[in-house]
Amino acid sequence: VQLVESRGGLVQPGGSLRLSCAVSGSIFRFNAMGWYRQAPGQKRELVATITSGGSTNYAASVKGRFTISRDNAKNTVYLQMNSLKPEDTAVYYCIPINTVGSPFGSWGQGTQVTVSS
């Protein structure tokens, strides 16, 4: 599976950014898709997931600020990030999620999101 995340960028605190992840082939074959992030010196953490049926789940730290969505026709997953905080600074990755809720396959290059004034 090839995963191509869109370019991130530098955003001021309180700003917004939308990430996209283009997936090779149909995303319907996956139980779910997820966004993870990894800040410098930190473990990679789950940000949000969306199932093939459209059910979503979020980390407590982003709930109410981030929205995950998917366009099945385009085989693309999105992460809309609003009210960004400096602690959201990280490299963001998308990846398929298996039936036991774990990421599987190879990680892509990820995309850097920096929240700073």
C-alpha positions in Angstrom: 0.0 0.0 0.0 1.3 3.4 -0.9 0.3 6.3 1.3 1.0 9.8 0.2 0.4 12.5 2.8 -0.1 16.1 1.7 2.3 18.8 2.7 1.9 20.1 6.2 3.3 23.4 7.2 3.7 26.2 9.7 0.6 27.4 11.3 0.0 30.0 14.1 -1.7 28.9 17.3 -5.4 28.9 16.8 -5.1 28.4 13.1 -6.3 25.5 10.9 -4.8 23.1 8.5 -6.2 20.2 6.5 -4.1 17.1 5.8 -4.9 14.6 3.1 -3.7 11.1 2.5 -4.0 9.4 -0.9 -4.1 5.7 -0.7 -3.2 3.4 -3.6 -6.1 1.1 -4.4 -9.5 1.0 -2.7 -9.6 2.1 1.0 -12.7 0.0 1.4 -10.5 -3.1 1.8 -9.3 -1.8 5.1 -11.2 -2.1 8.3 -10.3 1.5 9.1 -7.9 4.3 8.4 -6.0 6.2 11.0 -3.9 9.3 11.5 -1.0 9.1 13.9 1.6 11.7 15.0 5.0 11.7 16.5 6.5 14.7 18.2 10.3 15.1 18.7 11.4 12.7 21.4 8.0 11.2 21.8 6.4 7.9 20.9 4.1 7.8 17.9 0.5 8.3 19.1 -2.9 7.7 17.6 -4.8 10.9 16.7 -8.0 9.7 15.0 -9.5 6.7 13.2 -12.4 6.3 10.8 -13.9 2.9 9.9 -15.1 1.8 6.5 -18.6 2.5 7.8 -17.7 6.1 8.7 -17.5 5.7 12.5 -14.8 7.9 14.0 -12.7 7.9 17.2 -10.3 10.6 18.5 -7.6 11.0 21.0 -8.8 13.0 24.0 -6.2 15.7 23.2 -7.7 16.5 19.8 -11.4 15.7 20.3 -13.5 18.7 19.4 -10.7 20.3 17.4 -9.8 17.7 14.8 -12.1 15.9 12.3 -11.2 12.8 10.3 -13.1 12.1 7.1 -12.8 10.0 4.0 -13.7 10.2 0.3 -14.0 6.6 -0.9 -14.3 7.7 -4.5 -10.9 9.3 -4.3 -9.4 6.8 -1.9 -8.3 9.6 0.3 -8.5 10.3 4.0 -8.5 13.8 5.5 -7.7 15.3 8.8 -9.1 18.8 9.4 -7.3 20.4 12.3 -8.7 23.5 13.9 -7.7 25.5 17.0 -4.2 24.3 16.6 -1.9 24.4 19.6 1.9 24.3 19.9 1.6 20.8 21.4 0.1 19.6 18.1 3.5 20.1 16.5 4.5 16.7 15.1 5.0 14.6 12.0 1.6 13.3 11.0 1.1 9.9 9.3 -1.8 8.0 7.9 -2.0 4.3 7.9 -4.6 1.4 7.5 -5.9 0.0 10.8 -6.6 -3.7 11.2 -9.5 -5.5 12.8 -7.9 -5.4 16.3 -7.3 -1.7 16.0 -3.6 -1.7 15.3 -1.8 0.0 12.4 -0.5 -2.3 9.7 1.7 -2.0 6.7 4.5 0.4 6.1 4.5 3.9 7.4 4.8 6.7 4.8 7.1 9.6 5.0 4.6 11.6 7.1 4.1 15.3 6.9 5.5 17.9 9.3 3.0 20.2 11.1 4.5 23.0 13.1 2.3 25.2 15.3 4.2 28.3 16.4 3.9 32.1 16.4 
